[in-house]
C-alpha cells in the first residue's frame, strides 16, 4: 500500500500541467461535442427525458469509456503486438477520415431506437468514436496512464459543460453556427491527424525526415 502511495506521489510530482491542458484541448477537439449538440437535442426531445439526468448519464458513460481505453491501452498493444509508430500511422488515418467525414456530412449517425440514447449515438460514436479511442491508447502509451488520465478528465469536464450549455448555445447561436463551429474543430482534428501520421512515418523512415 505504501509503495502504491509512493508511486502515485511521484507521478503527481511529475505532472506537467501545460501538457495536461494542451492535451485536454486536443482531446476535446477530437471528441468534438459541438457536432453532437444537434443530435443530442433531437434525441432528448424524442425521448422526453430529464435534461440534467441525461447529461449526467451521458457524461458518466463518456468517462467510463475513456478510462477503459486509457487503462487498457498498453495491454491492447501488447496482446496484438502493435507498435506505437504503427498506431500513430493508423490513428492518423482514422482521425483524418473522421475530420473529412465531419466536414462533408456532419458525421451524424442514423436514427436510433429510444433507450440507446445513453450509449448510442451520443456517448459513442459521436463523442467517443474510433478516433478518440485510438488517440487515448496512443497517448497512454507515449505519455503514461496518469498524465493521459488527467488530461482526459479535463477534456471530459469540458464536454460535460458543452452538453450542459447545449440548449442555450443552440438557441443563442443557431444550429447553423453550431455546425460551423463543429466543422472548424474538424480542421484541428485533421491537423492533429497529420502530425500523428507523420510522427509514425518518422519512426520507420528517419532518413527521409532528417534535417
N, C-alpha and C positions, 0 to 999 in steps of 0.2 A: 504493500500500500504506500509505504514511504517512497519507494522507487518511482511509482506512478506519479506521485505528487511532485517529486523532483524533476522528472521528465516534463511534466506539464508546466512547471515554473520556468524551466529552461526554454521551452518553446514560446512561452508568453514573453520572456525577456527578449527573445529574438524576433518578436512580431514586428513586421515592417508595416506601419500604418499607411505610409504612402502607397506601398504595393497593394495593401488591402483595399484602399479606396479606389485606386486606379483599376484594379481587377474587378471590383464590385461594379464599377461603371461599365466595364466591358461585358460582364455577365448580364447586367441589366439590359444592355443593348442587344445581346444575343437572345435573351428571353423575350425582349420586345413586347411588354404588356400592352403598349398603346394599340398594337394591331388587334389585341384580344378584346378591347373595350366594346366595339360594336356587337361582336358575337356574345360577349358576356352579358350585356344589357338585353340582348334579344332572348337568350336562353332564360335569363332571370325573369323576364316578362312572361314567357311561355309557361314556366314552372310556377310562377306566382309565389315564390319562396321568400323568406325573410332576407332582406338585403345584407344585414350585418352577419347573420348566421352563414349565408352563402359565401360571403367574402372571407370570413374566418376559416371556414372549412376548406375552401379552395386554397387559401394561403397555407394552411396546415399540410395539405396534400403536396403542395409545391416544396415545402421544407423537407418533408419526408422523402420525396423523390430525389431531391438534390443531395440529401445526406447519404442515401443509399449509394449513389454513384460516386460520391467523394470517398466514402469508406471502402467501397468495393472496387474502386478503380484499379489499384495496383494488382489486386487478385485477378481481375478480369484480364489484364495484360499478361500476367504470368501464366494463367491457365491456357490461354490461346496462343502464347508465345509471340505476342505482338510487341514490337519495339516502339519507343516514343517517337522516333523520326517517322515511322510508318503511320502512327496515329496522327501525327501532325499533318501529313500529306492527305490522309483520308478525311480527317476533321476539317481541313481547309476546303476540300472539295464539297463536303456536306454543307458547311456553313455558307459557302458561296452559292450553292444551289438553293438554300433557304432564302438567302438575300435576294437572288434573282426572282424566285417564286413570289416573295413578298412584294417586290417592285411591280411585277406584272399582274399577279392575280389577287394580291392582298393576303394570300396564304390562309384562306378561310375554309375550314372543313365543311363537309356536308352536314345537313340537318341530322341531329341525333335524338334518340328517344329520351323522354323525361326520366330522370333518375340517374342518368350518366353525367349530369352537369358537373359533379364534383371532380371527376377524373377526366372525362372526355366530353367536349374538346377543350375546355378551358385550361385546366392544370396541365394536361398533356393531350395533344401535341402542340397546342397554340403557344404555351409558355415554356414548358419543359419538353422540348422536342429533341430530335436526334442531334441537332447542333449543340444544344445545351448539354446533353448527356456526354457527348464526345469532348466538349470543352472542359467539363468538370473532371473527367478521367485524366485528361492531359494535364490540367493544372495541378491536380493532386499528385501526379507522377513527377512533375518537374519541381514544384514548389513545396510539396509536403501537404499532409492532410490538414494540419492545424491552420496554416496560412490560408489555404483554399477555403476551409470551412468558415473562417471569419469573414473573408471577402464575400462568400456565397450568402451568408446570413444577412450581411448588409444589403446585398442585391435583393434578397427575398423581402426585406423590410421595405425597400423602395417599391417593389412590385406590389406589396400589400397596400402601401399608401396610394399607389396609382389606381388600384381596384376600388379603394375607399372613395377616391375622388372621381371615379368614372362617370357617375351621373352628372355631377357638377361640370366636369370637363366637357362632356358631350353636349350639354345644354349651352355652355358658355361659348365653346369654340365651334360646335357643329361637327357632325360626322365626317364631313369632307376634310376639314382641317386636321382632325384627329388621325384620319387615314394618311394624310400627308406627312404628319409627324412620324407615324409608324414607318412609312416608306423612307423617310430621311434616316431613321435609325437603321434601316436595312443597308444603307450605304456604309455606315460604320461597321456593320457586320461583315460586309463584303471586304472592306479594308483589313479588318482583323483576320478574315479567312485567308486573304492573300499573304499576309505576314506569316501566318501559321504554315501555309503551304510551302512558301519559300524557305522557312526555317527547317522544315523536314527535308527539302531538297539539298540544303546546305550540308546536312549531316552525311548524305550519301555521295554528294559530288562537291566536296570542298574546293577542288581545283578550279571549278567554274565560278566560284564566288570569292576567290582570294583577291585581295587588293592589288 
